[in-house]
């Protein structure tokens, strides 16, 4: 049997809630008492009002306040909602003159009328709270199920990629031994080749060992970027200007490994030319609570990239990683300025 999806469970929960509310509103039918037409109009009106309360809470109040950690504002919003329901109900009673009609129909005294009004208000408060509670439970359950599903999908993708990697992986020790042999063969007279081999081995060590953990230090990540830029100097011409600015005093916070690389790779892929002058700017800034990387690169006339090409698989996967590792704690903005002929990526991470 196919398991229920998030959408199926959400629809079933709402249907069950609305059916229960309908039963509650229809209960006077089973009391063997005749009620005036205005009473049933009020019952229908309150049913519609409470459904509106549910969706207002479900679609707006919970996502914008509760899920953003604004618990105080969430409590205030619910209080305002309850008062609003009582006010709207009382206003509707006045519009259809319900109190006077019920008093005349049942010959209710002033004392009994006051008690009835208090009971009516109390029942409306309780039902409103139950609806708010139900919408909160459904929202939280849906959010947890979606997050679980995302994690399961990412785990499956991770296992698949790891299996593919293992099938083609060269033993790391063998790989480093070969690099050392090539390094020795390069000889002292070919210093650029020796430096390139050393930088590559340093990068491979980082990729194979340091990225096994979910987090690495900012110093190591900046060092990896520096090594990458050194190797990329071998393939660019003097028409390309590369500027790399980094903090002078790095506060060693933990970051996800190889998080900056997709933005830099994207700049080298689309932002350099062997014919026209071009540039790449990479700036990393750090404050007490914020870490920012900005990557800018030149774009060229007649260079029309689709959204998929400009974002690239690497950038799409990076955004998915950010959603998982830094949920609600990052801002990623990409802009393309056709006047300045410049493409910019800015990533801001909350590190407090």
VEXRO-927120 format. One record per residue (C-alpha): x, y, z; residue in three letters. Coordinates in pm, whole numbers. Layout:
VEXRO-927120
R        X        Y        Z   residu
R        X        Y        Z      ALA
...
//
This chain:
VEXRO-927120
R        X        Y        Z   residu
R        0        0        0      UNK
R      130      341      -98      UNK
R      207      557      211      UNK
R        9      874      266      UNK
R      177     1188      135      UNK
R      206     1515      327      UNK
R      -72     1659      111      UNK
R     -302     1360      177      UNK
R     -258     1385      554      UNK
R     -312     1762      548      UNK
R     -635     1730      347      UNK
R     -765     1448      569      UNK
R     -689     1644      888      UNK
R     -866     1955      760      UNK
R    -1168     1754      642      UNK
R    -1193     1586      981      UNK
R    -1171     1921     1160      UNK
R    -1433     2089      940      UNK
R    -1665     1789      973      UNK
R    -1632     1798     1352      UNK
R    -1705     2171     1353      UNK
R    -2010     2113     1133      UNK
R    -2139     1849     1375      UNK
R    -2094     2090     1668      UNK
R    -2282     2366     1484      UNK
R    -2562     2122     1394      UNK
R    -2611     1983     1746      UNK
R    -2921     2202     1817      UNK
R    -3101     1993     1550      UNK
R    -3101     1698     1791      UNK
R    -3239     1891     2090      UNK
R    -3608     1866     1991      UNK
R    -3635     2242     2023      UNK
R    -3757     2477     1754      UNK
R    -3511     2757     1675      UNK
R    -3586     3066     1467      UNK
R    -3434     3105     1120      UNK
R    -3198     3381     1242      UNK
R    -3035     3134     1482      UNK
R    -2940     2899     1196      UNK
R    -2815     3193      989      UNK
R    -2586     3277     1283      UNK
R    -2471     2913     1305      UNK
R    -2377     2912      934      UNK
R    -2205     3249      971      UNK
R    -1996     3126     1266      UNK
R    -1905     2808     1076      UNK
R    -1768     3018      788      UNK
R    -1597     3255     1033      UNK
R    -1418     2970     1214      UNK
R    -1300     2819      886      UNK
R    -1159     3164      803      UNK
R     -989     3170     1146      UNK
R     -834     2831     1071      UNK
R     -684     2940      738      UNK
R     -572     3277      874      UNK
R     -383     3095     1148      UNK
R     -263     2813      921      UNK
R     -147     3025      626      UNK
R      -30     3351      785      UNK
R        4     3365     1164      UNK
R      186     3034     1219      UNK
R      436     3059      926      UNK
R      522     3425      986      UNK
R      530     3425     1366      UNK
R      549     3081     1529      UNK
R      787     2923     1275      UNK
R     1007     3233     1285      UNK
R     1053     3203     1662      UNK
R      837     3509     1740      UNK
R      642     3335     2016      UNK
R      542     3655     2197      UNK
R      395     3808     1883      UNK
R      222     3476     1809      UNK
R       50     3483     2150      UNK
R      -56     3847     2098      UNK
R     -192     3764     1750      UNK
R     -401     3478     1890      UNK
R     -542     3705     2163      UNK
R     -634     3966     1900      UNK
R     -792     3691     1691      UNK
R    -1013     3574     1981      UNK
R    -1126     3930     2059      UNK
R    -1198     3984     1688      UNK
R    -1414     3670     1672      UNK
R    -1618     3788     1974      UNK
R    -1656     4137     1824      UNK
R    -1761     4005     1482      UNK
R    -2006     3761     1642      UNK
R    -2163     4035     1857      UNK
R    -2183     4273     1559      UNK
R    -2356     4007     1349      UNK
R    -2603     3943     1633      UNK
R    -2691     4312     1629      UNK
R    -2731     4317     1250      UNK
R    -2987     4036     1249      UNK
R    -3132     4136     1589      UNK
R    -3071     3781     1712      UNK
R    -3079     3851     2088      UNK
R    -3421     4015     2075      UNK
R    -3559     3739     1851      UNK
R    -3434     3464     2084      UNK
R    -3565     3647     2391      UNK
R    -3907     3675     2233      UNK
R    -3903     3318     2097      UNK
R    -3803     3153     2426      UNK
R    -3939     3426     2657      UNK
R    -3600     3466     2828      UNK
R    -3563     3695     3131      UNK
R    -3289     3959     3151      UNK
R    -3098     3751     3407      UNK
R    -3114     3438     3192      UNK
R    -3025     3646     2886      UNK
R    -2706     3769     3056      UNK
R    -2608     3416     3157      UNK
R    -2680     3292     2804      UNK
R    -2460     3565     2656      UNK
R    -2173     3470     2888      UNK
R    -2208     3101     2800      UNK
R    -2223     3188     2428      UNK
R    -1908     3402     2451      UNK
R    -1727     3133     2650      UNK
R    -1818     2864     2397      UNK
R    -1700     3086     2110      UNK
R    -1366     3142     2288      UNK
R    -1323     2767     2349      UNK
R    -1408     2673     1989      UNK
R    -1173     2944     1856      UNK
R     -891     2814     2078      UNK
R     -958     2456     1963      UNK
R     -943     2565     1599      UNK
R     -620     2759     1657      UNK
R     -478     2456     1838      UNK
R     -582     2223     1556      UNK
R     -430     2448     1290      UNK
R     -108     2467     1494      UNK
R      -89     2088     1532      UNK
R     -156     2033     1160      UNK
R      103     2298     1061      UNK
R      373     2162     1292      UNK
R      305     1802     1187      UNK
R      321     1900      820      UNK
R      645     2092      872      UNK
R      806     1801     1057      UNK
R      698     1553      790      UNK
R      832     1773      510      UNK
R     1165     1815      691      UNK
R     1184     1439      750      UNK
R     1110     1373      384      UNK
R     1379     1620      274      UNK
R     1635     1459      506      UNK
R     1546     1112      381      UNK
R     1582     1223       18      UNK
R     1916     1387       93      UNK
R     2035     1074      273      UNK
R     1938      863      -28      UNK
R     2122     1101     -261      UNK
R     2422     1098      -31      UNK
R     2434      718      -21      UNK
R     2399      700     -401      UNK
R     2676      955     -458      UNK
R     2902      785     -204      UNK
R     2854      447     -373      UNK
R     2933      602     -711      UNK
R     3238      769     -563      UNK
R     3362      449     -401      UNK
R     3335      262     -730      UNK
R     3574      504     -899      UNK
R     3784      607     -599      UNK
R     4159      562     -604      UNK
R     4309      472     -270      UNK
R     4402      810     -112      UNK
R     4739      689       12      UNK
R     4825      557     -334      UNK
R     4711      888     -485      UNK
R     4931     1094     -252      UNK
R     5228      863     -311      UNK
R     5191      917     -687      UNK
R     5173     1294     -634      UNK
R     5488     1282     -423      UNK
R     5663     1085     -696      UNK
R     5559     1340     -961      UNK
R     5668     1619     -725      UNK
R     6015     1461     -701      UNK
R     6038     1408    -1078      UNK
R     5952     1771    -1147      UNK
R     6296     1872    -1019      UNK
R     6404     2195     -863      UNK
R     6437     2367    -1201      UNK
R     6061     2345    -1257      UNK
R     5944     2527     -945      UNK
R     5594     2626    -1077      UNK
R     5512     2259    -1145      UNK
R     5632     2157     -798      UNK
R     5422     2429     -637      UNK
R     5115     2329     -839      UNK
R     5152     1962     -740      UNK
R     5198     2058     -374      UNK
R     4889     2283     -384      UNK
R     4684     2010     -551      UNK
R     4786     1751     -290      UNK
R     4695     1998      -15      UNK
R     4352     2051     -171      UNK
R     4294     1678     -215      UNK
R     4382     1621      149      UNK
R     4116     1875      246      UNK
R     3856     1722       11      UNK
R     3920     1362      116      UNK
R     3960     1408      490      UNK
R     3829     1742      620      UNK
R     3502     1734      425      UNK
R     3398     1404      584      UNK
R     3263     1609      874      UNK
R     2957     1830      839      UNK
R     3155     2132      957      UNK
R     3508     2266      917      UNK
R     3684     2582     1035      UNK
R     3670     2911      849      UNK
R     4052     2920      834      UNK
R     4064     2587      650      UNK
R     3786     2692      414      UNK
R     3966     3017      328      UNK
R     4289     2819      282      UNK
R     4112     2588       39      UNK
R     3984     2887     -160      UNK
R     4338     3031     -172      UNK
R     4477     2699     -301      UNK
R     4204     2682     -564      UNK
R     4284     3033     -686      UNK
R     4656     2944     -710      UNK
R     4580     2650     -936      UNK
R     4338     2853    -1148      UNK
R     4618     3103    -1219      UNK
R     4772     2833    -1440      UNK
R     4480     2842    -1686      UNK
R     4403     3214    -1711      UNK
R     4575     3479    -1922      UNK
R     4699     3821    -1822      UNK
R     4370     3964    -1951      UNK
R     4198     3827    -1639      UNK
R     4230     4013    -1310      UNK
R     4153     3815     -994      UNK
R     4112     3996     -661      UNK
R     4079     3801     -337      UNK
R     4010     3990      -15      UNK
R     3984     3806      317      UNK
R     3972     3906      684      UNK
R     4309     3994      836      UNK
R     4214     3844     1173      UNK
R     3994     3542     1117      UNK
R     3769     3434     1402      UNK
R     3771     3056     1361      UNK
R     3401     2976     1348      UNK
R     3263     2653     1206      UNK
R     3123     2651      852      UNK
R     3005     2386      610      UNK
R     3303     2257      404      UNK
R     3342     2365       41      UNK
R     3050     2606       76      UNK
R     3216     2893     -109      UNK
R     3360     2692     -400      UNK
R     3046     2670     -622      UNK
R     3021     3051     -637      UNK
R     3388     3082     -734      UNK
R     3368     2799     -988      UNK
R     3065     2968    -1143      UNK
R     3262     3293    -1175      UNK
R     3549     3117    -1354      UNK
R     3307     2931    -1579      UNK
R     3112     3235    -1699      UNK
R     3323     3538    -1605      UNK
R     3659     3505    -1783      UNK
R     3765     3540    -2144      UNK
R     4085     3476    -2331      UNK
R     4002     3760    -2571      UNK
R     3841     4040    -2370      UNK
R     3963     4195    -2044      UNK
R     3774     4038    -1755      UNK
R     3784     4017    -1379      UNK
R     3676     3815    -1079      UNK
R     3639     3965     -733      UNK
R     3611     3745     -424      UNK
R     3558     3912      -88      UNK
R     3508     3743      248      UNK
R     3399     3958      543      UNK
R     3341     3854      902      UNK
R     3176     4027     1197      UNK
R     3061     3906     1537      UNK
R     2733     3767     1407      UNK
R     2768     3759     1029      UNK
R     2988     3593      768      UNK
R     2962     3721      412      UNK
R     3116     3613       83      UNK
R     3072     3826     -227      UNK
R     3173     3703     -571      UNK
R     3159     3935     -872      UNK
R     3261     3858    -1226      UNK
R     3243     4026    -1563      UNK
R     2986     3923    -1823      UNK
R     3013     3984    -2194      UNK
R     2793     4110    -2473      UNK
R     2589     3844    -2653      UNK
R     2641     3620    -2350      UNK
R     2286     3503    -2290      UNK
R     2261     3246    -2015      UNK
R     1947     3067    -1913      UNK
R     1852     3067    -1547      UNK
R     1969     2706    -1519      UNK
R     2305     2787    -1679      UNK
R     2371     3092    -1464      UNK
R     2274     2913    -1145      UNK
R     2436     2583    -1236      UNK
R     2392     2248    -1065      UNK
R     2653     2349     -807      UNK
R     2459     2659     -703      UNK
R     2130     2468     -686      UNK
R     2287     2201     -465      UNK
R     2450     2473     -253      UNK
R     2112     2635     -190      UNK
R     1974     2296      -85      UNK
R     2269     2250      153      UNK
R     2207     2595      297      UNK
R     1839     2513      353      UNK
R     1940     2203      546      UNK
R     2241     2332      743      UNK
R     2141     2698      792      UNK
R     1757     2701      785      UNK
R     1637     3058      825      UNK
R     1993     3175      898      UNK
R     2122     3267      555      UNK
R     2054     3506      269      UNK
R     2165     3426      -86      UNK
R     2123     3694     -352      UNK
R     2228     3679     -718      UNK
R     2208     3980     -950      UNK
R     2298     4039    -1312      UNK
R     2374     4400    -1407      UNK
R     2365     4434    -1785      UNK
R     2467     4802    -1766      UNK
R     2784     4739    -1564      UNK
R     2823     4398    -1735      UNK
R     2864     4231    -1398      UNK
R     2723     3924    -1224      UNK
R     2718     3922     -842      UNK
R     2655     3655     -580      UNK
R     2630     3753     -212      UNK
R     2592     3496       64      UNK
R     2531     3607      423      UNK
R     2545     3355      708      UNK
R     2441     3410     1069      UNK
R     2725     3263     1275      UNK
R     2627     3372     1627      UNK
//
